[in-house]
Amino acid sequence: MSRGLPPLYLNKYFKSQGDAWHLNPEVKAMVEFRSLNLVGQWGFMPPLDLVFIRNVMIYFDTETKKAILKKLRACMLPHGALFLGSAETTMNLDPAWTASQYGNATVYTIKAAA
């Protein structure tokens, strides 16, 4: 929570409980949280607006990373955003993704069809 989230958003969307931060119930009701085996079969996936797989891709080989990015691309909405860890990228893995900087964060989106 201390890595760039402005205090305005922290106080608006989260509540502190001891050493932990919890998403406000109003926001949590709009979000679907899932666990997913990235290298397994995904089955049905709803269209995704936002995906966080920070510090996960670093553990996979190049071909597995390519396969995961391809599966994600098939599920993402046109305006969807992917967040990876700071040591991770889509570069040289899947040319359909583009990176944009927002403050200290890199956001990956699918390139618009030409």
C-alpha positions as CSV (number, residue, x, y, z in Angstrom):
1,M,0.0,0.0,0.0
2,S,3.0,2.3,0.4
3,R,4.3,1.9,-3.1
4,G,2.7,4.9,-4.8
5,L,-1.0,4.7,-4.0
6,P,-2.0,8.3,-3.2
7,P,-3.5,8.8,0.3
8,L,-6.7,10.0,-1.2
9,Y,-7.3,6.6,-2.9
10,L,-6.0,4.6,0.1
11,N,-8.5,6.2,2.4
12,K,-11.3,6.2,-0.1
13,Y,-11.1,2.5,-1.2
14,F,-9.4,0.7,1.7
15,K,-9.7,0.3,5.4
16,S,-6.9,-0.4,7.8
17,Q,-7.3,-3.3,10.2
18,G,-4.2,-3.7,12.3
19,D,-1.3,-4.3,9.9
20,A,-3.5,-5.2,7.0
21,W,-5.5,-3.2,4.5
22,H,-8.9,-4.4,3.2
23,L,-10.9,-3.3,0.2
24,N,-14.0,-1.4,1.1
25,P,-17.2,-3.6,0.8
26,E,-18.7,-1.4,-1.9
27,V,-15.6,-1.9,-4.1
28,K,-15.2,-5.5,-3.2
29,A,-18.8,-6.2,-4.4
30,M,-17.8,-5.0,-7.9
31,V,-14.7,-7.3,-8.0
32,E,-14.4,-11.0,-8.7
33,F,-11.3,-12.6,-7.1
34,R,-10.2,-15.9,-8.4
35,S,-7.3,-18.3,-8.1
36,L,-6.1,-19.8,-11.4
37,N,-3.5,-22.3,-12.4
38,L,-1.9,-20.2,-15.2
39,V,-0.3,-23.2,-16.9
40,G,-3.4,-25.4,-16.7
41,Q,-6.7,-25.3,-18.6
42,W,-8.6,-22.2,-17.8
43,G,-12.1,-23.2,-18.8
44,F,-14.6,-20.4,-19.0
45,M,-13.2,-17.0,-18.2
46,P,-15.4,-13.9,-18.2
47,P,-14.1,-10.9,-20.1
48,L,-11.4,-9.3,-17.9
49,D,-11.0,-5.6,-17.2
50,L,-8.0,-5.8,-15.0
51,V,-5.5,-8.5,-14.2
52,F,-2.7,-8.5,-11.6
53,I,-0.1,-11.3,-11.8
54,R,2.7,-9.4,-10.2
55,N,5.9,-11.3,-9.6
56,V,4.5,-14.6,-11.0
57,M,5.8,-14.7,-14.6
58,I,9.5,-14.6,-13.4
59,Y,9.1,-18.2,-12.4
60,F,8.2,-19.5,-15.9
61,D,10.3,-20.3,-18.9
62,T,9.9,-18.2,-22.1
63,E,7.4,-20.6,-23.9
64,T,5.1,-20.8,-20.8
65,K,5.2,-16.9,-20.5
66,K,4.2,-16.7,-24.1
67,A,1.3,-19.1,-23.6
68,I,0.0,-17.3,-20.5
69,L,0.1,-13.9,-22.3
70,K,-1.8,-15.4,-25.3
71,K,-4.5,-16.8,-23.0
72,L,-4.8,-13.5,-21.2
73,R,-5.1,-11.6,-24.4
74,A,-8.0,-13.9,-25.4
75,C,-9.8,-13.0,-22.2
76,M,-9.1,-9.3,-21.9
77,L,-11.6,-6.6,-22.9
78,P,-10.3,-4.0,-25.4
79,H,-9.7,-1.5,-22.6
80,G,-8.3,-4.1,-20.2
81,A,-5.1,-3.6,-18.3
82,L,-2.5,-6.1,-17.1
83,F,-0.1,-5.4,-14.2
84,L,3.1,-7.4,-13.9
85,G,6.0,-7.1,-11.4
86,S,8.7,-4.6,-12.0
87,A,11.1,-7.3,-13.2
88,E,8.5,-8.7,-15.7
89,T,7.5,-7.6,-19.2
90,T,5.6,-8.7,-22.3
91,M,8.5,-7.4,-24.5
92,N,10.0,-10.1,-26.8
93,L,7.2,-12.5,-25.7
94,D,4.0,-11.2,-27.3
95,P,4.0,-8.3,-29.7
96,A,0.3,-7.7,-29.3
97,W,0.8,-6.0,-25.9
98,T,2.0,-2.5,-25.4
99,A,3.4,-0.9,-22.3
100,S,2.5,2.5,-20.9
101,Q,4.0,4.3,-17.8
102,Y,1.7,5.7,-15.2
103,G,3.8,7.1,-12.4
104,N,5.9,4.3,-11.1
105,A,3.7,1.6,-12.6
106,T,3.8,0.0,-16.0
107,V,0.5,-1.0,-17.5
108,Y,0.2,-3.5,-20.3
109,T,-2.7,-3.2,-22.8
110,I,-3.6,-4.9,-26.0
111,K,-2.6,-3.0,-29.1
112,A,-5.5,-1.8,-31.2
113,A,-6.0,-3.7,-34.4
114,A,-4.5,-1.7,-37.4
